[in-house]
């Protein structure tokens, strides 16, 4: 593994961790907007740790796919 590769995965991991922290229900209550009475109940955050884990896994999967595509393009690989 090169330094560039380690840096890439480190930055992607930190970005995913920040996104998971920002998606926490306590953080989303600070957004200053009002909703109609009927819509408010369907848009309130649900405190599920599984959702945060899926967000983290999704960001890391996108990072893996992007890196694979970039390396294939850079090396001139054909599918």
Backbone as CSV, one residue per row, in Angstrom:
resi,resn,N_x,N_y,N_z,CA_x,CA_y,CA_z,C_x,C_y,C_z
1,UNK,0.837,-1.181,0.000,0.000,0.000,0.000,0.879,1.241,0.000
2,UNK,0.516,2.180,-0.838,1.278,3.420,-0.915,0.729,4.445,0.068
3,UNK,1.481,5.499,0.247,1.043,6.582,1.123,-0.239,7.221,0.590
4,UNK,-0.352,7.331,-0.744,-1.550,7.910,-1.346,-2.784,7.052,-1.046
5,UNK,-2.627,5.756,-1.107,-3.728,4.843,-0.831,-4.157,4.918,0.638
6,UNK,-3.175,4.952,1.521,-3.480,5.065,2.957,-4.187,6.382,3.243
7,UNK,-3.708,7.456,2.638,-4.342,8.766,2.834,-5.774,8.764,2.305
8,UNK,-5.983,8.150,1.147,-7.323,8.081,0.567,-8.294,7.379,1.513
9,UNK,-7.913,6.207,2.015,-8.806,5.466,2.897,-8.988,6.165,4.238
10,UNK,-7.970,6.820,4.717,-8.087,7.567,5.965,-9.076,8.728,5.810
11,UNK,-8.958,9.476,4.723,-9.866,10.599,4.478,-11.297,10.101,4.275
12,UNK,-11.465,9.014,3.542,-12.814,8.463,3.331,-13.429,7.977,4.646
13,UNK,-12.632,7.338,5.473,-13.121,6.878,6.771,-13.517,8.028,7.684
14,UNK,-12.710,9.074,7.704,-13.032,10.246,8.531,-14.283,10.937,8.007
15,UNK,-14.398,11.054,6.682,-15.592,11.665,6.097,-16.844,10.862,6.439
16,UNK,-16.751,9.552,6.361,-17.891,8.707,6.708,-18.249,8.843,8.187
17,UNK,-17.249,8.906,9.053,-17.509,9.063,10.485,-18.156,10.416,10.787
18,UNK,-17.721,11.461,10.103,-18.332,12.783,10.297,-19.775,12.776,9.818
19,UNK,-20.029,12.118,8.676,-21.399,12.040,8.150,-22.311,11.272,9.105
20,UNK,-21.801,10.208,9.697,-22.589,9.439,10.661,-22.884,10.291,11.886
21,UNK,-21.904,11.040,12.343,-22.122,11.917,13.498,-23.126,13.019,13.202
22,UNK,-23.113,13.528,11.977,-24.058,14.583,11.609,-25.460,14.042,11.405
23,UNK,-25.586,12.752,11.149,-26.899,12.151,10.920,-27.588,11.740,12.214
24,UNK,-26.944,11.946,13.335,-27.544,11.589,14.608,-28.808,12.423,14.842
25,UNK,-29.831,11.837,15.434,-31.102,12.555,15.638,-30.977,13.846,16.432
26,UNK,-30.101,13.918,17.418,-29.941,15.125,18.212,-29.420,16.297,17.398
27,UNK,-28.596,16.003,16.397,-28.028,17.051,15.563,-29.050,17.619,14.588
28,UNK,-29.977,16.801,14.103,-30.917,17.266,13.094,-32.013,18.143,13.690
29,UNK,-32.153,18.143,14.998,-33.163,18.987,15.619,-32.754,20.455,15.653
30,UNK,-31.516,20.745,15.335,-31.047,22.128,15.364,-31.323,22.863,14.053
31,UNK,-31.870,22.174,13.052,-32.167,22.821,11.773,-33.360,23.759,11.961
32,UNK,-33.205,25.049,11.667,-34.270,26.025,11.934,-35.306,26.109,10.808
33,UNK,-36.255,25.206,10.786,-37.369,25.314,9.857,-38.596,24.689,10.502
34,UNK,-39.761,25.078,10.023,-41.005,24.541,10.564,-41.710,23.735,9.490
35,UNK,-42.389,22.707,9.930,-43.111,21.820,9.024,-44.605,21.916,9.288
36,UNK,-45.419,21.635,8.288,-46.857,21.545,8.546,-47.137,20.437,9.554
37,UNK,-48.253,20.536,10.232,-48.572,19.601,11.312,-48.602,18.141,10.838
38,UNK,-49.161,17.873,9.682,-49.255,16.498,9.196,-47.928,15.927,8.749
39,UNK,-47.055,16.742,8.225,-45.776,16.259,7.708,-44.735,16.088,8.803
40,UNK,-44.911,16.757,9.916,-43.898,16.731,10.968,-43.702,15.333,11.534
41,UNK,-44.773,14.573,11.699,-44.637,13.253,12.304,-43.913,12.271,11.398
42,UNK,-44.009,12.446,10.090,-43.354,11.503,9.184,-41.893,11.855,8.922
43,UNK,-41.440,13.050,9.307,-40.070,13.469,9.027,-39.182,13.572,10.263
44,UNK,-39.711,13.241,11.425,-38.887,13.316,12.626,-37.825,12.221,12.593
45,UNK,-36.647,12.491,13.117,-35.571,11.495,13.074,-35.895,10.275,13.924
46,UNK,-35.428,9.142,13.465,-35.614,7.884,14.180,-34.253,7.469,14.735
47,UNK,-34.145,7.333,16.041,-32.839,6.979,16.620,-32.529,5.495,16.432
48,UNK,-31.973,5.144,15.316,-31.593,3.758,15.049,-30.104,3.707,14.728
49,UNK,-29.330,3.005,15.528,-27.905,2.905,15.233,-27.631,2.186,13.912
50,UNK,-28.545,1.331,13.488,-28.372,0.618,12.232,-28.344,1.547,11.033
51,UNK,-29.115,2.619,11.094,-29.133,3.579,9.993,-27.785,4.277,9.863
52,UNK,-27.185,4.624,10.987,-25.870,5.259,10.961,-24.823,4.286,10.428
53,UNK,-24.931,3.019,10.805,-23.994,2.015,10.310,-24.148,1.827,8.801
54,UNK,-25.396,1.826,8.318,-25.621,1.707,6.875,-25.082,2.921,6.121
55,UNK,-25.210,4.101,6.696,-24.647,5.299,6.074,-23.133,5.177,5.969
56,UNK,-22.491,4.749,7.036,-21.042,4.559,7.022,-20.639,3.526,5.972
57,UNK,-21.343,2.391,5.955,-21.026,1.337,4.984,-21.255,1.820,3.552
58,UNK,-22.295,2.601,3.328,-22.577,3.118,1.994,-21.510,4.080,1.505
59,UNK,-21.048,4.951,2.370,-19.994,5.889,1.982,-18.701,5.141,1.689
60,UNK,-18.385,4.151,2.495,-17.169,3.382,2.248,-17.292,2.539,0.973
61,UNK,-18.484,2.023,0.683,-18.687,1.264,-0.559,-18.527,2.169,-1.778
62,UNK,-19.036,3.397,-1.685,-18.855,4.346,-2.784,-17.375,4.690,-2.957
63,UNK,-16.659,4.838,-1.865,-15.228,5.129,-1.943,-14.484,3.967,-2.603
64,UNK,-14.832,2.739,-2.253,-14.192,1.568,-2.856,-14.491,1.497,-4.348
65,UNK,-15.750,1.730,-4.723,-16.137,1.680,-6.130,-15.445,2.775,-6.925
66,UNK,-15.402,3.976,-6.387,-14.729,5.083,-7.070,-13.249,4.776,-7.266
67,UNK,-12.603,4.261,-6.222,-11.173,3.965,-6.325,-10.917,2.866,-7.349
68,UNK,-11.761,1.836,-7.351,-11.603,0.760,-8.327,-11.774,1.280,-9.751
69,UNK,-12.791,2.103,-9.950,-13.026,2.666,-11.280,-11.870,3.568,-11.705
70,UNK,-11.371,4.372,-10.790,-10.260,5.265,-11.103,-9.015,4.476,-11.475
71,UNK,-8.696,3.441,-10.701,-7.505,2.645,-10.995,-7.650,1.898,-12.319
72,UNK,-8.841,1.376,-12.605,-9.063,0.696,-13.885,-8.907,1.665,-15.047
73,UNK,-9.440,2.858,-14.913,-9.327,3.854,-15.977,-7.869,4.286,-16.165
74,UNK,-7.197,4.502,-15.036,-5.813,4.951,-15.098,-4.888,3.894,-15.722
75,UNK,-5.157,2.645,-15.440,-4.341,1.561,-15.977,-4.754,1.162,-17.386
76,UNK,-5.879,1.676,-17.843,-6.336,1.369,-19.208,-7.002,0.017,-19.309
77,UNK,-7.558,-0.478,-18.204,-8.238,-1.775,-18.229,-9.556,-1.674,-18.957
78,UNK,-9.887,-2.693,-19.700,-11.151,-2.723,-20.433,-12.012,-3.838,-19.876
79,UNK,-13.318,-3.540,-19.790,-14.258,-4.561,-19.274,-14.789,-5.411,-20.384
